[in-house]
Amino acid sequence: MQSLFNSLDLQFVLGSLIKIAIFWIFIMLVVAYMVYAERRVLAVIQNRLGPNRVGWQGLLQPFADLIKFIFKEDLVPLAVNKALYMMAPVIVLVPAMMVLIVYPFGPEVPLPFGGVLSQLINDLTARVGLNWNVDLRTINLYITNFNVGLLYVFAMTSLGVYGIVIGGWASNSKYSLLGGLRSSAQMISYELAMSLSVVAVLIQIGTLDLNEIARGQGDWFGLRWNIFGGPTLAMLPSALIAFVIYLISAIAETNRVPFDLPEAETELVAGFHTEYSSLKFALFFMAEYVNMTTVSVLATTLFLGGWQGPFVEQFPWLGIVYFLAKVFFFLFLYIWLRGTLPRFRYDQLMNFGWKILLPVALFNIVLASVLGVLFL
Amino acid sequence: MKAYVPILIVFIFVLGFAVTNIVLSHLVGKRKNTRAKLIPYECGMDPVGSAHQRFSVKFYLVAMLFILFDIEAVFLLPWAVVFRDLIQKLSRPFVFLEMMVFVAVLLVGYIYVWKKGLFEWNRS
């Protein structure tokens, strides 16, 4: 502990703070415009217009929604368990947000005017007697990175289920309780298939460090992604199966169509957040979209090469573009699915998870290890 | 250890954000409470009984199964991570068979649970 405090300096903390602030604003914008994009794209799919009145093409709609949310009545029904009822949205949102900071979203990049900027900062701090030696000529495009990054991601994503169960139970409404129970059973069922599918790719990756996972996919002109088998093409079948299993269970994990049973409007009103209003509802909503982003980012990093792509070595800033393009592809997939597919029945959902996805994931581990033993 | 400090910062940051939001809507939103508005929502009817009733044992069973299988996954993860090192150092069939024994035991448990009918959601 003592050594931790000694190793901390103001410039490290300040640097992380700045990165976190930028990242925060970006995530908020992604979430806000994801909701807007969803409404517009769904409208196009269903042959209507969608929100197009607030600002040009309705682009200010998210801000109008935010203001509306703030001024809505904050309803606390009489029957609820107050403390838990208030805590639930916080418990859902906090882990969802905490996951996103460990992902690398680009390589080491040269900062424009980095040399001048670090000179300026060094001069200024020298004048007040501090001796900082900041070097901003190149910066790493991740907020933090450690060797068990992937485990941390899994640990944090599974924490969100607590908030949903607590919210459903504390609301003391039948719809909420059923929604919360269904949601938790669904999430834990599909989490199994998800972690088992990741085991199959880990055999070819051999590290849990997210930054190294992304960096290791840079061959073949930036296209040697893990979905193509990573180190050897022979691993292609197991990697593809793992990707499909991961994608299906990721959609189920985030409670989206066709697995949106917890919020099946026709049977459960709104599921676990039936009794929530105003900004508390908005927090649940935000957490759902942040979770969608999280699993999309993980799919990008694990399977589609993260920020890797052609010409990244020559132009490092391209990494961010590739990264965002891949993530937005997955986010678009979510909307597309929502506009296309009907909802599963609950027994179909559980049968699919336990009787098909789980054995296939197990079989895939065997397949991956056979291929690994033969070809790695 | 230093790499984990940003996580602590984000934790405090997000916690503050969420709590501020809840307090904000509490302060700013208008309030006009009536009895009908404050009872639990049941499609406009007066609620029948408490919501905290008994529910299907299936949910507990799923939770228990999850713990069992997730522990298996926890054992598989480190093996998968060191797989490439192991096949260089030890003999390849050994590395493979060791884990296949583990997966086979897991599979026997899985088949047992299936035969017991724990995955049949339609049966009461």
Interface residues (C-beta under 8 A of the other chain):
Chain A: S3 L4 S7 L8 F12 V13 S16 L17 K19 I20 W24 F69 I70 F71 K72 E73 D74 L75 V76 P77 L78 A79 M86 P89 V90 L93 V94 M97 M98 I101 V102 I143 T144 N145 F146 L151 W169 S171 N172 S173 K174 Y175 S176 L177 L178 L181 S184 A185 I188 S189 E191 L192 S195 L196 V198 V199 A200 L202 I203 Q204 G206 T207 L208 V269 T274 E275 S278 L279 K280 A282 L283 Y346 D347 M350 N351 W354 K355 L358 P359 L362 I365 V366 S369 V370 G372 V373 L376
Chain B: M1 K2 A3 Y4 V5 P6 I7 I9 V10 F11 F13 V14 L15 F17 A18 V19 N21 I22 L24 S25 H26 V28 G29 K30 R31 K32 K37 L38 I39 P40 Y41 E42 C43 P47 S50 A51 H52 F55 K58 F59 V62 A63 L65 F66 F69 D70 A73 L76 L77 A80 V81 V82 F83 R84 D85 I87 R92 P93 V95 F96 M99 M100 V103 L106 L107 Y110 W114 F119 W121 N122
